[in-house]
């Protein structure tokens, strides 16, 4: 069958593929340590699940407005007001089927063929493909381990052209866990201010900060509001990945265009999931959220220390999210037992790690950063230790 050419440049998600393969091996009884998943390993808080059950019992199982129930959009606006001191109307908020859906809608509504979107690498795997699907052009800006994976002022300035329509800021970052400092955010503001450029601030990990406090471009420059779209959701903060509720807050014309697209694709997000999200944002769950953050922080410190003790691995200490992104370039120059050639690429390293040592991770090349790998520490401390032990065994076995 002849299929749409727009899909030719899009690759299947490597993170989902790795996770699926690990689950398949586990189902066969293989003892696999899975560092691939991008979701918290905690259960959704009971009060949130109770709100969903109550919604079902009360028959709240029908269509809702496409853009989300009014009380949820108002709760999102209240959250933004509390966090940023910015006033958004409920009509300037669109609830979508997860943060990924929000971003997809945004690029479809914003971009025309040839429009450019600045993306800082290492980047979340879906950004570039979403831009391509909207017939835009991803402009990849490489950042460096030694700079804390933050772009320099010169990097940012060079990337902006007359074709630039958007700049994506994901801080804390997936996959590095890097948190952009004030200076970096100010450089971005300086380059886009007053231009037809939208800053897409993907704040999905905003509650998972281990040093300092969360900031984005609007924290620094509230007057930039007409040029900013805030994308967020309940998945990471409240361990609600499967509930699929995300949102966008931004300029009314953009939100209206995104809603028009959603009218003709998914219509509304799941009704009961919206009630669960409303509970997440309005019930007193701060202690539960902080408990999860502290456990992640303990794991972060532990895994970074253990990885840096392995000869040939250099692990950046993340300031947020629940990923560590160690450099493995030196190990790629070595040969695995029985092989005549060096491993050479992070893809081959990851394949060998899973096939021989039964550890699932994601290669850095999937995030635009060859020579690295991403490990999620959203697993138990016991599993972290077992997995790092196996990584150390593999590193030691390389010649």
MIPA-716024 format. One record per residue (C-alpha): residue number from 1; residue in one letter; x, y, z. Coordinates in pm, 1 decimal, decimal comma. Layout:
N
   num   residu          x          y          z
   NUM        A          X          Y          Z
...
% end
This chain:
399
   num   residu          x          y          z
     1        X        0,0        0,0        0,0
     2        X      125,3      347,6      -84,7
     3        X      161,8      551,9      235,2
     4        X      209,4      919,1      317,2
     5        X      560,0     1047,4      243,2
     6        X      553,8     1267,9      552,7
     7        X      624,5      956,0      759,4
     8        X      944,8      870,5      572,9
     9        X     1160,5     1092,5      792,8
    10        X     1003,1      974,6     1118,7
    11        X     1156,1      690,7     1318,4
    12        X      980,5      475,6     1578,5
    13        X     1040,7      595,5     1933,7
    14        X     1361,3      427,0     2058,6
    15        X     1259,1      467,4     2421,8
    16        X      929,7      288,2     2364,0
    17        X     1106,7       19,9     2159,3
    18        X     1366,5      -46,9     2430,1
    19        X     1100,6      -58,5     2701,5
    20        X      886,4     -296,9     2495,3
    21        X     1181,5     -530,2     2432,0
    22        X     1273,5     -532,9     2801,3
    23        X      913,6     -616,5     2896,2
    24        X      905,7     -893,2     2636,2
    25        X     1220,6    -1051,3     2782,1
    26        X     1083,3    -1020,6     3135,7
    27        X      762,4    -1192,4     3025,5
    28        X      978,1    -1485,0     2909,6
    29        X     1137,0    -1507,6     3254,2
    30        X     1461,4    -1326,6     3172,0
    31        X     1600,5    -1118,3     3459,8
    32        X     1630,3     -779,6     3287,3
    33        X     1702,4     -449,8     3461,1
    34        X     1509,2     -181,0     3274,4
    35        X     1654,5      170,1     3280,6
    36        X     1455,1      273,2     2974,2
    37        X     1116,9      383,3     3106,2
    38        X     1035,3      753,7     3118,1
    39        X      775,4      727,4     3390,8
    40        X      772,0      725,3     3771,7
    41        X      761,2      382,2     3932,2
    42        X      522,0      498,6     4207,4
    43        X      150,2      430,6     4200,9
    44        X      -87,2      718,8     4136,3
    45        X     -188,3      867,4     4476,8
    46        X     -502,3      707,3     4619,7
    47        X     -695,5     1035,1     4641,9
    48        X     -656,8     1085,1     4266,3
    49        X     -776,7      734,0     4187,7
    50        X    -1069,8      785,0     4424,7
    51        X    -1170,8     1098,0     4232,4
    52        X    -1174,1      898,2     3908,9
    53        X    -1381,5      621,9     4068,8
    54        X    -1626,6      880,6     4202,2
    55        X    -1658,3     1031,5     3852,1
    56        X    -1742,7      689,8     3708,8
    57        X    -1992,4      615,5     3985,1
    58        X    -2163,1      947,0     3914,9
    59        X    -2185,6      874,0     3543,0
    60        X    -1928,2     1127,8     3429,3
    61        X    -1844,1      913,8     3128,6
    62        X    -1968,6     1120,7     2835,8
    63        X    -1816,5     1373,9     2596,7
    64        X    -1680,9     1695,0     2745,5
    65        X    -1584,5     2018,9     2569,8
    66        X    -1292,4     1958,3     2335,9
    67        X    -1064,9     2193,7     2528,6
    68        X    -1137,4     2026,7     2863,7
    69        X    -1388,8     2075,4     3142,6
    70        X    -1398,9     2438,1     3263,1
    71        X    -1304,8     2356,9     3622,4
    72        X     -987,5     2177,1     3510,3
    73        X     -883,6     2463,5     3284,1
    74        X     -945,6     2705,2     3570,8
    75        X     -735,4     2488,4     3804,3
    76        X     -450,8     2489,4     3550,0
    77        X     -473,0     2867,1     3520,1
    78        X     -465,0     2892,1     3900,8
    79        X     -156,5     2669,3     3912,4
    80        X       22,5     2893,3     3662,7
    81        X      -80,4     3204,5     3856,5
    82        X       57,4     3055,1     4177,4
    83        X      381,5     2942,3     4013,1
    84        X      453,6     3235,5     3782,4
    85        X      229,4     3516,5     3903,8
    86        X       69,5     3528,9     3558,6
    87        X     -301,5     3555,2     3489,9
    88        X     -442,3     3320,9     3223,3
    89        X     -807,8     3290,6     3132,2
    90        X     -954,8     2941,4     3113,5
    91        X    -1006,9     3007,7     2740,3
    92        X     -627,6     3042,7     2702,6
    93        X     -577,8     2684,8     2825,7
    94        X     -622,4     2371,3     2613,9
    95        X     -632,9     2029,3     2780,3
    96        X     -498,8     1752,4     2556,1
    97        X     -435,5     1378,2     2562,5
    98        X     -100,5     1408,8     2741,1
    99        X      188,5     1651,2     2701,5
   100        X      299,9     1481,2     2379,5
   101        X      -38,6     1547,0     2221,5
   102        X      -20,2     1910,5     2334,3
   103        X      315,2     1955,1     2160,2
   104        X      197,9     1778,6     1844,5
   105        X     -107,3     2005,0     1823,4
   106        X      109,7     2310,5     1884,0
   107        X      348,5     2244,7     1596,2
   108        X       66,2     2151,0     1359,6
   109        X     -110,0     2477,8     1442,0
   110        X      202,9     2697,4     1434,1
   111        X      426,5     2584,0     1150,2
   112        X      417,8     2629,8      773,8
   113        X      646,9     2441,6      534,6
   114        X     1009,3     2547,2      583,9
   115        X      956,9     2717,3      921,1
   116        X     1243,3     2649,6     1161,5
   117        X     1231,5     2534,5     1522,4
   118        X     1539,9     2560,4     1742,4
   119        X     1598,3     2245,0     1948,5
   120        X     1879,7     2207,9     2200,9
   121        X     2054,9     1869,7     2192,4
   122        X     2048,9     1635,2     2370,5
   123        X     1672,5     1658,6     2315,1
   124        X     1361,3     1453,7     2385,9
   125        X     1328,6     1207,9     2098,8
   126        X      990,7     1330,6     1968,4
   127        X     1064,3     1702,5     1925,3
   128        X     1240,5     1681,5     1589,3
   129        X      994,6     1430,8     1440,6
   130        X      695,8     1638,6     1550,6
   131        X      845,3     1940,5     1375,2
   132        X      905,6     1736,2     1059,1
   133        X      549,4     1603,0     1064,2
   134        X      433,0     1966,0     1063,1
   135        X      661,6     2025,1      759,1
   136        X      895,1     2236,0      969,3
   137        X     1273,8     2220,5      989,2
   138        X     1444,8     2120,9     1316,0
   139        X     1753,0     2334,9     1383,0
   140        X     1964,6     2132,5     1623,5
   141        X     2194,8     2321,3     1860,8
   142        X     2452,1     2095,4     2023,7
   143        X     2527,6     2155,8     2390,6
   144        X     2824,2     2017,0     2582,2
   145        X     2872,5     1808,8     2893,7
   146        X     3133,6     2055,7     3020,8
   147        X     2879,0     2341,0     2989,6
   148        X     2619,8     2151,0     3191,4
   149        X     2432,1     2077,8     2868,0
   150        X     2329,7     2443,8     2844,8
   151        X     2364,8     2636,4     2515,7
   152        X     2595,8     2935,5     2507,1
   153        X     2484,8     3284,7     2408,0
   154        X     2674,0     3242,1     2079,4
   155        X     2501,0     2906,6     2012,9
   156        X     2158,4     3062,7     2060,3
   157        X     2230,7     3371,6     1852,0
   158        X     2368,8     3165,1     1561,8
   159        X     2060,9     2938,2     1555,2
   160        X     1808,3     3220,8     1515,7
   161        X     1729,4     3309,6     1153,3
   162        X     1447,9     3493,4      971,1
   163        X     1279,6     3150,3      931,3
   164        X     1275,7     3075,1     1307,2
   165        X      922,5     3033,5     1439,2
   166        X      987,4     2863,9     1772,4
   167        X     1250,1     2773,8     2031,0
   168        X     1192,6     2473,4     2258,3
   169        X     1312,1     2496,6     2617,8
   170        X     1290,5     2172,6     2817,5
   171        X     1426,1     2239,2     3165,3
   172        X     1468,0     2013,1     3356,5
   173        X     1566,0     1817,4     3050,9
   174        X     1486,2     1476,8     2919,3
   175        X     1738,2     1310,5     2869,5
   176        X     2012,2     1494,7     3062,3
   177        X     1832,1     1624,6     3370,5
   178        X     2002,4     1960,2     3305,0
   179        X     1836,3     2269,6     3449,1
   180        X     1889,2     2590,2     3251,7
   181        X     2031,9     2870,7     3462,4
   182        X     1910,4     3230,2     3461,9
   183        X     2187,4     3342,5     3228,9
   184        X     2088,2     3086,7     2962,8
   185        X     1719,1     3173,8     2989,8
   186        X     1807,4     3543,5     2961,6
   187        X     2008,3     3479,0     2643,9
   188        X     1703,4     3307,5     2491,1
   189        X     1476,3     3595,6     2593,3
   190        X     1719,7     3847,1     2444,4
   191        X     1726,3     3670,5     2106,4
   192        X     1348,5     3625,5     2067,8
   193        X     1207,1     3939,1     2228,6
   194        X      988,8     4137,7     1987,2
   195        X     1019,4     3883,3     1704,5
   196        X      762,4     3645,3     1555,4
   197        X      917,9     3362,4     1756,4
   198        X      734,7     3147,7     2010,1
   199        X      917,5     3004,6     2312,5
   200        X      773,7     2660,1     2382,1
   201        X      857,5     2592,8     2745,3
   202        X      809,0     2221,9     2813,3
   203        X      779,0     2221,9     3192,7
   204        X      673,7     1861,0     3243,9
   205        X      948,4     1800,6     3505,0
   206        X      898,2     2131,8     3687,8
   207        X      830,1     1965,4     4024,6
   208        X     1133,5     1735,7     4005,9
   209        X     1411,7     1979,0     4099,0
   210        X     1702,3     1878,0     4323,7
   211        X     1899,5     2201,3     4348,9
   212        X     1750,5     2550,4     4366,7
   213        X     1400,4     2619,8     4237,6
   214        X     1219,9     2588,2     3906,1
   215        X     1240,2     2880,9     3666,1
   216        X     1144,6     2936,4     3304,6
   217        X     1154,2     3233,7     3067,3
   218        X      837,3     3381,2     3218,7
   219        X      992,0     3376,4     3565,8
   220        X     1254,4     3615,6     3430,1
   221        X     1046,1     3811,6     3180,4
   222        X      669,2     3808,5     3251,5
   223        X      616,1     4061,4     2971,2
   224        X      725,1     3792,3     2721,8
   225        X      389,9     3620,6     2785,1
   226        X      249,7     3687,6     2431,2
   227        X      546,4     3492,4     2289,6
   228        X      534,7     3193,6     2523,9
   229        X      343,3     2865,1     2524,8
   230        X      359,6     2668,2     2850,2
   231        X      323,9     2291,3     2804,6
   232        X      280,7     2070,8     3109,3
   233        X       77,2     1783,6     3248,3
   234        X       12,9     1556,8     3544,5
   235        X      214,3     1256,0     3426,9
   236        X      548,8     1303,5     3602,1
   237        X      454,3     1504,6     3911,6
   238        X      164,6     1280,5     4017,2
   239        X      278,2      952,3     3858,4
   240        X      -12,4      963,2     3612,5
   241        X      154,5      873,3     3281,8
   242        X     -123,6      639,5     3170,0
   243        X     -401,9      886,7     3246,6
   244        X     -292,5     1096,3     2946,2
   245        X     -367,8     1452,3     3056,1
   246        X     -150,1     1741,5     2943,4
   247        X     -214,8     2104,4     2859,4
   248        X      -98,4     2417,9     2683,8
   249        X     -140,0     2773,9     2808,7
   250        X      -58,8     3051,2     2566,7
   251        X     -175,2     3326,6     2332,0
   252        X     -545,8     3302,2     2251,9
   253        X     -499,4     3275,2     1874,5
   254        X     -260,3     2981,2     1915,3
   255        X     -483,2     2803,5     2166,4
   256        X     -788,4     2851,7     1942,2
   257        X     -599,5     2709,2     1643,9
   258        X     -485,5     2409,6     1848,6
   259        X     -840,4     2351,4     1966,5
   260        X     -964,1     2358,1     1605,5
   261        X     -714,6     2082,3     1527,9
   262        X     -817,7     1884,1     1835,3
   263        X    -1185,7     1927,8     1741,1
   264        X    -1109,1     1726,0     1429,3
   265        X     -874,4     1465,0     1575,7
   266        X     -932,5     1340,2     1930,0
   267        X    -1204,9     1576,4     2051,0
   268        X    -1194,6     1581,7     2432,3
   269        X     -947,4     1401,7     2657,7
   270        X    -1098,2     1116,9     2860,9
   271        X    -1366,1     1251,2     3092,6
   272        X    -1271,5     1054,4     3403,0
   273        X     -900,9     1128,0     3352,6
   274        X     -986,8     1498,5     3354,7
   275        X    -1159,4     1457,2     3691,9
   276        X     -850,7     1273,9     3820,3
   277        X     -627,2     1556,3     3696,8
   278        X     -854,2     1810,5     3865,1
   279        X     -808,8     1622,7     4192,2
   280        X     -431,4     1618,2     4143,1
   281        X     -423,1     1996,5     4104,6
   282        X     -670,1     2088,3     4378,3
   283        X     -632,6     1832,6     4659,1
   284        X     -363,4     1874,7     4931,1
   285        X     -106,6     1635,4     4782,3
   286        X      211,6     1835,6     4842,9
   287        X      345,1     1587,0     5098,8
   288        X      294,3     1300,0     4853,4
   289        X      466,7     1488,7     4572,0
   290        X      756,8     1585,1     4799,8
   291        X      794,7     1225,0     4919,8
   292        X      838,4     1106,2     4561,3
   293        X     1081,9     1389,5     4483,7
   294        X     1300,2     1301,9     4783,6
   295        X     1316,5      935,5     4685,6
   296        X     1419,4     1035,2     4332,5
   297        X     1684,3     1263,2     4480,0
   298        X     1831,5      979,9     4689,4
   299        X     1844,0      758,1     4382,2
   300        X     2000,7     1038,1     4176,6
   301        X     2288,5     1084,4     4416,8
   302        X     2342,2      710,0     4446,3
   303        X     2344,1      624,5     4075,1
   304        X     2568,6      917,9     3980,2
   305        X     2823,2      818,1     4244,5
   306        X     2818,4      454,2     4138,3
   307        X     2846,8      527,9     3765,1
   308        X     3137,4      766,2     3813,9
   309        X     3321,4      488,0     3998,4
   310        X     3324,6      279,8     3676,1
   311        X     3639,8      325,8     3467,4
   312        X     3546,3      467,6     3125,8
   313        X     3215,9      627,8     3230,2
   314        X     3156,3      995,2     3314,8
   315        X     2814,8     1077,8     3458,7
   316        X     2675,2     1431,5     3461,1
   317        X     2494,1     1510,9     3786,9
   318        X     2136,4     1605,3     3686,7
   319        X     1963,5     1896,4     3856,2
   320        X     1614,7     1766,3     3781,5
   321        X     1392,4     1501,0     3617,6
   322        X     1476,4     1133,0     3679,7
   323        X     1743,9     1056,1     3422,4
   324        X     2120,9     1032,0     3422,5
   325        X     2304,5     1071,5     3092,2
   326        X     2657,9      928,2     3124,0
   327        X     2928,3      964,1     2860,2
   328        X     3046,4      622,3     2732,9
   329        X     3257,4      736,9     2436,4
   330        X     3578,6      591,8     2576,6
   331        X     3420,6      246,7     2609,9
   332        X     3308,2      254,1     2246,4
   333        X     3673,9      236,6     2140,6
   334        X     3702,8     -107,1     2299,1
   335        X     3607,0     -455,3     2183,0
   336        X     3354,4     -686,0     2340,2
   337        X     3471,6    -1042,6     2411,9
   338        X     3483,5    -1248,1     2094,3
   339        X     3457,1     -945,3     1864,4
   340        X     3732,4     -835,3     1627,1
   341        X     3622,9     -471,3     1599,0
   342        X     3554,0     -203,9     1861,6
   343        X     3191,5     -145,5     1955,1
   344        X     3213,1      187,6     1774,0
   345        X     2861,1      324,6     1836,6
   346        X     2632,8      372,1     2132,6
   347        X     2366,1      167,4     1951,7
   348        X     2598,0     -135,1     1945,3
   349        X     2694,7      -73,8     2307,0
   350        X     2329,1      -69,8     2414,4
   351        X     2248,4     -380,4     2208,3
   352        X     2537,4     -570,9     2369,8
   353        X     2438,4     -445,7     2714,0
   354        X     2086,8     -585,9     2671,9
   355        X     2170,9     -907,0     2485,4
   356        X     2460,7    -1017,6     2703,6
   357        X     2426,7     -836,3     3036,0
   358        X     2046,8     -803,8     3046,4
   359        X     2032,3     -428,7     3107,1
   360        X     1797,6     -206,6     2903,6
   361        X     1904,0      154,2     2842,8
   362        X     1858,0      403,2     2558,5
   363        X     2146,1      511,7     2330,2
   364        X     2243,9      877,4     2333,4
   365        X     2219,2      897,8     1953,9
   366        X     1839,2      871,1     1991,4
   367        X     1856,1     1209,6     2165,1
   368        X     2097,6     1367,4     1917,9
   369        X     2401,2     1292,1     2136,1
   370        X     2611,6      996,2     2014,8
   371        X     2850,2      855,0     2271,4
   372        X     2609,9      871,8     2565,4
   373        X     2333,1      657,8     2710,7
   374        X     2023,9      748,2     2910,2
   375        X     1939,3      565,4     3229,2
   376        X     1614,8      632,8     3413,4
   377        X     1639,8      611,6     3791,1
   378        X     1263,2      574,4     3822,8
   379        X     1325,5      220,5     3950,9
   380        X     1402,3       82,0     4294,3
   381        X     1742,4      125,3     4458,6
   382        X     1783,9     -253,4     4448,5
   383        X     1731,4     -255,5     4071,4
   384        X     1965,5       41,8     4029,2
   385        X     2242,7     -144,5     4209,2
   386        X     2183,3     -465,2     4015,2
   387        X     2186,3     -276,4     3684,4
   388        X     2495,7      -69,5     3762,3
   389        X     2676,7     -385,4     3874,9
   390        X     2606,0     -535,5     3532,9
   391        X     2717,0     -219,5     3352,1
   392        X     3041,8     -232,8     3552,5
   393        X     3086,1     -598,2     3452,9
   394        X     3044,0     -508,6     3086,9
   395        X     3286,2     -216,3     3110,1
   396        X     3543,4     -441,7     3274,1
   397        X     3498,7     -708,3     3004,4
   398        X     3577,3     -469,6     2716,8
   399        X     3930,6     -491,7     2579,9
% end
